[in-house]
């Protein structure tokens, strides 16, 4: 962590914004990217160096929102043809895909908003919103609002940390473990629902 802090501290403001923005965008494609930690540190360093706290927030928020909407667009463009292939049908049978679309059309907006706070799921949900052919506004609004809350909170927390950067990171790690536990529980529920609907689809096809 000290190495990451030293790395960010050594960058001029423009490169700091570029690194933080790239991390916030890539998190939608490569979930293990530690974007949240870098953004915490970015907020921490912004009040001590050439970077500006408001610009750190705007760059990371816009980059994260744009990345999520690109994933949504890819899911909308390539998802339905993929699930028509043999391999796609192994993942989701036609009846399961119909159930997914019905779920998104009924509860997609709140589900997307909630999932944007959960590690791992935040990257997956916009893609399946695209597969479900949810409208752009139904995805863009909850993604933008949730990202503003999340990244605004991270930047604010980093900016008020004072000299207690380790305490800040410990607090974030604890909060992230709780969110990861919630995400894991939801994944288990999704897997159980997938197995149940798979059996139902297989039974109806006999």
Helices and strands as residue ranges (DSSP letters): H 2-9, H 13-26, H 35-46, H 53-83, H 86-91, H 94-115, H 121-131, H 136-159, H 165-204
